[in-house]
């Protein structure tokens, strides 16, 4: 799905995580990953996947409570992992085979910090 069809007017994409090459090892995973859209904007974290049956989840960026990064030995060596994003009233979104998961976590926290600072300046 094209991100330009998803974002709201005035919304800016600040980070777009990539899937690891390990995410494409079998046909089912390949189809799911080819239909996956993930981005972090100045307003929300968005994740959608699916071709026939579409699943879309989003969490408003200042409602993100926790970001859990899980990496096994191969994930640490090849720099990929799973991420669990929990939000207030939004449940948990699980992303698997994300390249540079610590960078994802850092980006969300930086965006939240920037939003908090800009709201405090008002």
N, C-alpha and C positions, 0 to 999 in steps of 0.2 A: 504494500500500500504506500502511496506517495505521501510523504510527510506534509507536503503543501496542502493536501486535502484535510489533514487532521488538525493542524495548528489554528488557533484563533487569531483574529486580527490583532496586531500589536504584540503577539507572543513571539519570543525569540528563542531559537534552539541554541543551547549553550554547550551541550555535550551529547555525542551519539556513540555509545559503547559498541564495540564490535564483537562478533562471535569468534571463538577460537576455531582454528582449522579442525580441531578434534570434534567439533560439533557436527561434522558432515560425514561421519563414518558409516551410517546405515541409511537405507532409503527413507524410512519413516522420519528419522531425525532430519534428513536432508530436506524433505518437503516442508516440514515444520519450520526449519530455519530459513528457508528461502522465502517463506511467507511471514517472517517475523519483522516487526518494527519496534524499535526501542529508542527512546530519546528522553533527554532531560531538558526542559525549557526553563525560562525564568519563572514560570508559573506552576509547572507540574512535571511529574515523572509519568511516562506513558509506555505501556507495553501491550502489543497485540500480536496475535499469531492465528494461523489457520487459513485455509483456502476455501473449503466448502462450508465448514462450521467455524465462524469467526469468533474469537475471544478477545476482548479488549478490556484492559484494566488501567486505571490511572489513580494517582495519589497527588493531591495538591502538595507542592513542594514544602510548604511550612507545616504540613501535617505528617511528614515522614518522622516516625519516632525512632526506628532503629534500622540499621543496615548490617546484616550478618554476612560475613564472607567465609565460605568454606572451601578449603583447598586440600586435596589429598597430596601424596608425594609427587605424582605425575603432574598435578596441577601446579604445585610449587615450582617444579623443574621447568615446566613449559609455560608458566605464567598465565594460567586460566583457572577458573573456579566457578562455584555457584554463589549466587547472591540472593538473600532473602530480605526484601524491603517490607517493613511493617509500617502502617500508617494509622492514625487515629480514625476509627470508624470505617476504615477501608480494607481491613484484613491484611493478608500477606501476599506479596507477589514474589514468585520464585523464578529466577533466571539461571539457566544452566549453561555451562561452557562459555562464560564471558571472558574475553581477553582482558588482561590487566584489571582484575576485580578490585584491587586496592585503589587504583586510580578512579574507578567508578565511585567508590565510597568517598574518596577525597573530593571529587567534583560536586557531589550532592551536598556535602558539608560546607564547601566553599560557597555554593549558591545560597544555601540557607543562611550562612553568615552574612553574605552581601545583602540579602533581603531584610534580615534583622537590623543591620546597620542603616539601611535606607529608610526603614520604618521608624527607627529611633530618631533619625535626623529631621523627621517631619514635625 
